[in-house]
Amino acid sequence: MLNQRLLACAGYVQGNFICDVGTDHALLPVYLIQNQIAEKIIASDVREGPLQSAERTITRAGLQDKIQMILSDGLQNVPPDGLTDIIIAGMGGETIIHILETCPFSLEKINLIFQPMTKAELLRKWLYQNGFEIQSETCVPDKKFLYAVMQVRYSGNHRQPDAEEIYFGKMNLQTPDGRAYAERALHQLRKANFQQNPEVSGIITKLEELLK
């Protein structure tokens, strides 16, 4: 059974040929095929161990003809032809940025789904600076933590995002989970600003106004 983070990722799928980067046990690819969300999937991982686990999951489900396993550091060995969606979930924001920076093919026409475990603010900032647009974002509670799941498209518009876009993303602050995520982000920003940097203090004040 999928956890809530992966279910949220599945909800952002738009096409029928998916690459799941860092697939681990291949639970998400199997779910996408079994629920007729996708027709074909590449399940990739950087290590042999997870791919062996993935192979067992795929074989038990009888989906060897639908899910192709590839050993790859990020997207390095992934063939892009026909890909409609790429999912990168369960990794730190900095790792996701590295995967995108080293991707050997164009991402302009691909639906991108990211679920950073940490440093979501760094990922958002990098995306906007590099011509991507976050189209939708969901807060997913998982045990004691709150995670962002975002759906992203390349826009070609390279720009500097504002503080709200970096720290709150496209979260709906009118929902309990979205507001909780924003309040947590603000709390972490206050905690990090122990030297009272005027620029950071100004950002905190602006974000506090948004949450009133």
Disulfide bonds with the S-S distance in Angstrom:
none
